[in-house]
Amino acid sequence: MSKKILAVTGIRSEYDIIFPVLKKLNDSKDFNLKVVVSGAHLSNIHGMTLKLIKKDGFKIADKIDSLPATDRLTQRPQAIASLISGLSQTIERERPD
């Protein structure tokens, strides 16, 4: 029985770093990998890199909008809260190992 894995990515630079690990997990029959996409990946301003993740062949478990378009001091805490809230729902639904 394969292990169900959820990976989370929010920006292109970190996606490029974790890509080799995601690829190995995705290619293995021992794992059922799904990716949670958030942040800049969902922004047209930042190149809508969600398309790249799909093109790379990864299954998308969820898309969580966590990139506020403000310059207020509360922006980052609000983004983190939004991501945690979305992830809690995704984890409950997907039930990863």
C-alpha positions in Angstrom: 0.0 0.0 0.0 1.4 3.4 -1.0 1.9 6.3 1.5 -0.2 9.4 0.8 2.0 12.5 0.8 1.0 16.1 0.6 3.7 18.6 -0.4 3.2 22.4 0.0 4.8 25.0 -2.3 4.2 28.8 -2.4 7.0 30.3 -4.5 9.0 29.4 -7.6 12.4 29.5 -5.9 11.5 26.9 -3.3 9.6 24.8 -5.9 12.8 24.6 -7.9 14.7 23.4 -4.8 12.1 20.7 -3.8 11.4 19.6 -7.4 13.9 16.7 -7.4 12.3 15.2 -4.2 8.8 15.7 -5.6 9.8 14.0 -8.8 11.2 11.0 -7.1 8.1 10.7 -4.9 5.8 11.1 -7.9 7.7 8.5 -9.9 7.7 5.9 -7.1 4.9 3.3 -6.7 5.5 3.5 -2.9 4.0 7.0 -2.7 0.9 8.8 -3.8 2.0 12.4 -4.0 -0.3 15.4 -4.3 0.8 19.1 -4.2 -0.9 22.0 -2.4 -0.2 25.2 -4.3 -0.3 28.6 -2.7 1.1 32.1 -2.7 2.9 33.4 -5.7 2.2 30.3 -7.8 -1.4 31.5 -8.1 -0.5 35.1 -9.1 -0.5 36.4 -12.7 1.9 39.1 -11.6 4.4 36.3 -10.6 3.9 34.2 -13.7 1.1 31.9 -12.6 3.6 29.1 -12.0 0.7 26.8 -11.1 0.7 26.0 -14.8 4.4 24.8 -14.6 3.5 22.5 -11.6 0.7 21.0 -13.6 2.9 20.7 -16.7 5.5 18.9 -14.5 2.9 16.2 -14.0 2.0 16.7 -10.4 -1.5 16.1 -9.0 -2.9 19.3 -7.4 -4.7 18.6 -4.1 -5.6 22.2 -3.5 -5.0 25.8 -4.4 -4.8 28.1 -1.4 -4.9 31.8 -2.0 -2.5 33.3 0.6 -0.9 36.2 -1.1 -2.4 39.5 0.1 -1.8 42.5 -2.2 -1.0 45.0 0.5 2.0 46.6 2.0 0.6 46.7 5.5 2.4 45.3 8.5 -0.4 42.8 9.0 0.2 41.2 5.5 2.4 38.4 6.5 0.5 37.2 9.6 -2.7 37.3 7.6 -1.1 35.3 4.8 0.1 32.7 7.3 -3.3 32.5 8.9 -4.9 32.0 5.5 -2.5 29.3 4.6 -3.0 27.4 7.9 -6.7 27.6 7.6 -6.7 26.3 4.1 -4.2 23.6 4.9 -6.2 22.3 7.8 -9.2 21.8 5.5 -7.0 20.2 2.8 -5.4 17.8 5.4 -8.8 16.8 6.8 -10.1 16.1 3.3 -7.0 14.4 1.8 -6.0 12.5 5.0 -2.3 12.1 4.2 -0.1 9.6 6.0 
